[in-house]
Amino acid sequence: MKYFVFFLFITSFLNANAQNNYKMTTGRLETGVLTINGNQFSVETINAHTNMCEYSGTIKNHTAKDGKGCVIHFSFIKNSVALNIPSDALDACNQYCGLNASLNATIYEKQPVLCTDKGTVTMEKRFQAAYQSKRYHEAAKIKQQYLSKCDQFLYLTTWMRTLNDLAVSYKNANNHAACRKTLIPMAEWLRDYTPHYVNKEDFIREASAAQLNWKKCNGQGELSDN
């Protein structure tokens, strides 16, 4: 039960979409949301081992201090916010983290509307409508546009599902070359990655779908060999 609850937490965490939310884009397995309301902020991160950091406070003169040694500098650049933590403040800031987690300096990006939770739901409805009506070229175009805009914000298994949806749309549109090209980026994950208990079920499902799609698109050998 606790695994299910934790998975729901990660899902809602990934789908944060308020106007003042920014998302970390450092990799497929690390997630983070920075929320800013006026001069109040909160930052929540989950690393690749599902260890978390949670910290909130007040920004004054582009800096947040907790009075206990944690100092975070904020730099606002167009649609992004960069967090910088001085080296002598790292230990104090990491007091807000769980075991083996660290509140690292990084850049948080504003999501395009398409990539928010609401935008994703709308896109998925359009995709399903096109796919179920066998308008496969249109379905592929919808997923390709989504991937082009939102790729950097997608958690590993969400990204894999998006690629599988796009690949099978290309397959049904009789564009097997595009199908294979779409699946290739997953090869290194199928070959080298060992899933964590939190994402294991989803990873195995998407990995199996990718291999099946690879074969149906006339891929040679195993996808993971590419």
Secondary structure, 3 states (H helix, E strand, C coil): CHHHHHHHHHHHHHCCCCCCEEEECCCCCCEEEEEEECCEEEEEEECCCCCEEEEEEECECCEEECCCCCEEEEEEECCEEEEECCHHHHHHHHHHECCCCCCCCEEEEECCHHHCHHHHHHHHHHHHHHHHCCCHHHHHHHHHHHHHHHHHHCCHHHHHHHHHHHHHHHHHCCCHHHHHHHHHHHHHHHHHCCCCCCCHHHHHHHHHHHHHHHHHCCCCCCHHHC
